[in-house]
Amino acid sequence: MRIGLVLADLPQYSETFFKYKIKGLIAGGHEVIVFTSGNAGMKPITDYKVKYSLPVMKGNLVLQSLNFFNGILKTLIVSPSRVSKLVSLEKKEGRNFWEALKSVYLNSHIITEDLDRLHFGFATNALHKENIAETIGARMSVSFRGFDINVYPLKHPGCYDLLWKKIDKVHTISDYLHKKAVKIGLPESIPYSKITPAIDLTKFALKNDRGKFHDPVRIVTVGRLNWIKDYETAISSLAILRTDGIKFLYEIIGDGKELERIRFAVYQSGLDDCVKFLGKITHDEIVKRMEASDIYLQTSLQEGFCVSVLEAQAMGLICVVSDADGLRENVVEGVTGFVAERRRAQSFAEKLIEIIRMSEPERIRIADAARMRVEDEFGIEKQNRLFNEFFLN
């Protein structure tokens, strides 16, 4: 089968979900072409064909106009019938002639290819590309992520109305996201497959000293510094630990536009001496920081699934996560980790204190149960099998 995968950028080393997805499809005998509007200087992390969209140069109207008409002309010469069909489909959806030509230009790298299936790695990647699969005679599907379903439609109501009419199947990383998609218009009649993120377990060894905590206890979170991660609740819960006389070191790995606000929350809570911001670091460095930690903390308000929580469980860290969305499917309360009530610092503090006061054998039992569940449910081999079934059926 010839599969086209549409992404905003090429997956890099830290983006394991798409990396393993592509490798697994190729290993399953499929030909994979990645279509992207990203940086043409980026190199693919494995052996697959890449096609880039024509450039958009907002700062140079003359050059952009020349590129636009040149791109339209070349595409018209190579695939005249497809250009005509795409323009017709776009106009049928109420878009004017110039909007239709813009669609031809931006999607010329796709409409000249013959594909069996066109799959969008994110629902937002499919916006203004809803008619491409029909234009080239391919089937069309899409993957859901947390941002696609939880955040983007809040600012753009009805943004996926046309997409729902064009797809024949859906991939979701959690049951929650599928239910949320149905609430915002996805027909329940459209088949879906739940395929969770997976990790390469050979890269995440179970810690030999799991269950034995440092003094002070070491807590870590990995994630962009964004409001949806709710670092304020994490900081407030740790302030409760400080009041309770518990010593800790909290490391935050990631960067983002909320850095100064979160730093100020740390300052206001009097935790400057025990909270460290490590910024954006390599994935190998993240693994090393996890190896040196005891507890993984995730206080997100919304979360599609969270690969970092899987990685932490695989390594033997005790995880405390919020009851947000896919996190409830990621961690089994009291068995493979602990689930606290989102936005409630006291709830998180109680879970953290419970873990810290546990006996070492109790912690080992939870860490081993988490590792076993990751091995059984979230391995690369299972993910590859499910994706091959998804594209073949």
Helices and strands as residue ranges (DSSP letters): E 2-7, H 16-27, E 31-36, E 49-52, H 61-78, H 80-92, H 97-106, H 108-111, E 117-120, G 123-126, H 132-136, E 139-143, H 146-146, I 147-151, H 152-155, H 161-166, E 169-172, H 175-183, E 192-194, G 201-203, E 217-222, G 227-229, H 231-243, E 248-253, H 259-268, E 275-279, H 283-291, E 295-298, H 307-315, E 318-322, H 327-330, E 338-340, H 345-356, H 360-377, H 380-392
